[in-house]
């Protein structure tokens, strides 16, 4: 979901990492939904991508499910 939203806005992973002030490696893990970002980073992503409550819930569940399965 994050990757699709990023691509829709035309940002690269490197640009997003710079915007969020995190490493490219850290952002790549978020983009691949391999880890749930810290709450401050998640708040920034929600704002940048104008995510709805439903989208936030789906994203969080997707990441948690991937980690637990």
QUICORTA-V302845 format. One record per residue. N is the residue number from 1. RES is the residue in one small letter. SS is DSSP state (helix for helix, strand for strand, loop for the rest). OMEGA is omega in whole degrees, 0 to 359 (NA if undefined). D_FIRST is the distance of its C-alpha to the first C-alpha in Angstrom with 1 decimal. Layout:
N/RES/SS/OMEGA/D_FIRST, N/RES/SS/OMEGA/D_FIRST
//
This chain:
1/x/loop/181/0.0, 2/x/helix/180/3.8, 3/x/helix/181/5.5, 4/x/helix/180/5.2, 5/x/helix/178/6.3, 6/x/helix/180/8.6, 7/x/helix/179/10.0, 8/x/helix/180/10.6, 9/x/helix/176/12.7, 10/x/loop/178/14.3, 11/x/loop/171/14.0, 12/x/loop/176/14.7, 13/x/helix/181/13.8, 14/x/helix/178/17.4, 15/x/helix/180/17.3, 16/x/helix/178/14.4, 17/x/helix/179/16.5, 18/x/helix/179/19.5, 19/x/helix/183/18.2, 20/x/helix/181/17.1, 21/x/loop/175/20.4, 22/x/loop/180/19.2, 23/x/loop/177/19.8, 24/x/helix/179/17.9, 25/x/helix/180/17.9, 26/x/helix/180/16.5, 27/x/helix/180/13.6, 28/x/helix/178/13.0, 29/x/helix/177/12.8, 30/x/helix/182/10.1, 31/x/helix/180/8.1, 32/x/loop/181/9.0, 33/x/loop/177/8.3, 34/x/loop/179/12.1, 35/x/loop/176/13.0, 36/x/loop/182/12.5, 37/x/loop/173/13.7, 38/x/loop/184/17.0, 39/x/helix/180/17.2, 40/x/helix/178/18.3, 41/x/helix/178/15.4, 42/x/helix/177/13.0, 43/x/helix/179/15.2, 44/x/helix/179/15.1, 45/x/helix/179/11.3, 46/x/helix/180/11.6, 47/x/helix/181/14.5, 48/x/helix/185/13.3, 49/x/helix/181/10.3, 50/x/loop/184/12.5, 51/x/loop/176/10.2, 52/x/loop/177/12.2, 53/x/helix/180/13.5, 54/x/helix/179/12.0, 55/x/helix/179/8.3, 56/x/helix/179/9.6, 57/x/helix/179/11.3, 58/x/helix/180/8.7, 59/x/helix/182/6.7, 60/x/helix/180/10.3, 61/x/helix/180/11.5, 62/x/helix/182/9.2, 63/x/helix/180/10.2, 64/x/helix/180/13.7, 65/x/helix/179/14.1, 66/x/helix/182/13.4, 67/x/helix/186/15.9, 68/x/helix/185/18.4, 69/x/loop/NA/18.6
//
